[in-house]
Amino acid sequence: MNISSQYAVRFGLCVILVLFGIYLGLRLLFPPLPLVGVIQWSRDIKFFEDAPQRVIEGLREDGFQDGLNIRLEVKNAQAERDKAAALAREFVKKGARLLITVGTVPTLIALEVTRDSQVPIIYTMVASPNDTGLARPAPPEAIRHTGASIEVPAAEQLRFLLLAQPKLKRLGILFCTATPVAVACGKAAEEASLSLGLTPILRTVTDARPELLQETLQNLLEEQIEALFLPADPVLRTPGLLRIIAETTLGARIPVMTSGSESVAHGLLLSYHADFAEMGRQAGRQAARFLKGTPIEEILPESPRIKTLTVNLKAAQELGIQLPRQLVSQARLFYQ
């Protein structure tokens, strides 16, 4: 090798060392922002779609903003379990400081997938966490998840239905067994109805087939139900199935109570539910506490701070129901 070649090699090595030194210096002066991964179960249901933005608002309220002091990545699992698992693994591989999960199913999946990495998880838009595998573990098992539940006790909900239908005795309860949250909330509704002196008539569907839903609704009508209750259920909350439920029950003059305001818009009578926007912000504020240094085990699970009664006045008129003033005066949202 001639002298000029040797100088070129030495010069190249010096440049590489200088650049590497600059890189290390910048990493020390400006360490990478902590990554916060958000796994969204679906965008087909409005409160699932809106939740990440509400979480971002809660984080911002407590001083955390994407690109400023955190890196925020929102990924949609498209209601697929395998995709939710793949997203959780991807975030672990990227070194996520925290995962925020929107919905019961992605939360359960993320907890299982990240068991070895022990990435902390904060959930939102979860109903009945204690009955779906999200209860906080007993010592000595480490606590690495918490969150904001949308659960409103079934007895609280049904009291509003009884205001609308004071002579109600035979209550139909319908849910899909495909998700653990619907099963848990359905059983809770059955127990609550018994405690209120009602006769529960419980029916389930196994999936989202419209013909199966129509057959099950017809069976409930043959049981002479006087009202229908839909517990928290991400399957039966899809617009197409809600339209089938509304058309069938309105035609039979059967009032329906559901667990979300957007469902009432499809022609169901009423709902008493968490303020979903506030639930997302609650989870965002919990995430901010963790990012500020509070251990995850010290951040207690939260229940809804704000609950909302939504009433469909047009549905009441079509059903021939005269809603009492005591009920209407407590409603915050109306559909006409």
C-alpha positions, 0 to 999 in steps of 0.5 A, spaced: 500 500 500 502 506 497 503 512 502 497 516 499 493 510 500 495 509 507 493 517 509 486 516 505 485 510 510 487 513 516 483 519 514 477 515 513 478 512 520 479 519 523 472 521 520 469 515 522 471 516 529 469 523 530 462 522 527 461 516 532 464 521 538 459 526 535 453 521 535 455 519 542 455 526 545 449 528 542 446 521 545 448 524 552 446 531 551 439 529 547 437 522 549 432 519 545 424 521 547 421 515 551 416 511 546 409 510 548 405 505 544 398 505 543 394 499 541 387 501 538 382 495 538 378 497 532 376 504 529 369 501 527 366 503 534 366 511 535 369 511 542 374 506 540 376 510 534 376 517 539 380 514 545 387 515 542 385 523 541 382 523 548 388 519 551 393 525 548 389 530 551 390 527 558 397 527 557 398 534 554 394 536 560 399 534 564 405 536 560 407 530 555 406 532 548 408 527 542 415 530 539 417 534 545 418 530 551 415 523 548 414 519 542 407 517 541 405 511 536 398 509 535 397 502 532 390 499 530 389 492 531 383 492 526 379 487 531 384 482 530 387 478 535 394 476 532 395 483 529 394 486 536 399 481 539 404 483 533 403 490 535 405 489 542 411 485 540 413 490 535 413 495 541 417 491 545 422 490 540 422 498 539 423 499 547 417 502 549 417 505 555 409 504 556 403 501 552 396 504 552 391 499 550 384 501 548 379 495 549 379 489 553 381 484 548 388 488 546 389 489 554 389 482 555 393 480 549 398 485 551 399 483 558 400 476 555 405 477 550 409 482 554 410 478 560 417 477 559 419 484 558 414 487 563 412 493 560 407 497 564 400 497 561 395 502 562 388 501 559 382 505 557 375 503 554 375 497 558 368 494 562 368 490 568 376 489 569 375 485 575 371 479 571 375 479 565 382 477 567 384 484 569 384 484 576 390 487 580 394 480 582 395 479 589 402 479 592 408 477 591 406 477 583 408 484 581 403 489 578 404 492 571 398 494 569 392 499 571 387 504 567 381 507 567 374 502 566 368 505 563 364 500 567 357 503 570 354 497 575 348 494 571 343 496 577 345 503 576 343 502 569 337 498 570 334 503 575 333 508 569 330 503 565 325 502 570 323 509 570 321 509 563 318 502 564 315 502 571 311 496 570 317 492 567 317 485 569 320 480 564 327 483 561 331 480 555 338 480 556 342 479 549 350 479 548 355 476 544 359 470 547 365 472 542 368 477 547 370 476 555 367 483 557 360 482 554 360 475 557 362 478 564 357 484 563 351 480 561 352 475 567 352 482 571 346 484 568 342 478 570 344 478 577 342 485 577 335 484 574 334 479 579 336 484 585 331 489 582 325 484 582 325 482 575 325 476 571 331 476 566 331 472 560 338 471 557 340 469 550 346 470 547 349 469 540 356 467 538 358 471 532 356 477 528 352 474 523 346 478 522 341 472 521 343 469 527 342 475 531 335 476 527 333 469 530 335 470 537 331 476 537 325 473 534 326 468 540 326 473 545 320 476 542 316 469 543 318 469 550 314 475 551 319 480 554 317 487 555 324 490 554 331 489 552 338 490 555 344 490 551 350 490 556 357 492 554 358 488 547 363 491 542 360 486 537 353 488 538 355 495 538 357 495 530 352 499 526 349 494 522 347 490 528 344 495 532 340 497 526 337 490 526 336 490 533 332 497 533 328 495 527 326 489 530 324 492 537 321 498 534 316 494 530 315 489 536 314 496 541 320 493 545 324 499 549 331 497 549 337 500 553 344 499 551 351 502 554 353 507 549 350 514 547 352 512 539 348 506 540 342 510 542 342 514 535 341 508 531 334 508 534 334 504 541 331 508 547 336 510 552 343 509 555 346 510 562 354 510 561 361 513 562 363 519 559 367 516 554 371 522 552 373 523 559 375 516 560 380 517 555 383 523 558 383 519 565 387 514 562 392 519 559 393 523 566 395 516 569 400 515 563 403 522 565 403 520 572 407 514 570 412 518 565 413 523 571 416 517 575 410 514 579 411 506 580 405 503 576 403 499 582 401 506 586 397 508 580 390 505 582 385 503 577 379 508 576 372 508 575 368 513 571 368 520 574 362 522 569 356 518 567 351 520 562 344 519 561 342 519 553 335 518 551 332 518 544 326 522 544 324 519 537 324 512 539 320 513 545 314 517 541 314 511 536 314 506 542 308 510 545 312 511 551 311 517 555 317 518 559 317 521 566 320 528 568 324 525 573 328 521 567 328 526 562 331 532 567 337 527 568 338 526 561 344 530 558 344 528 551 338 527 547 336 524 540 330 526 536 
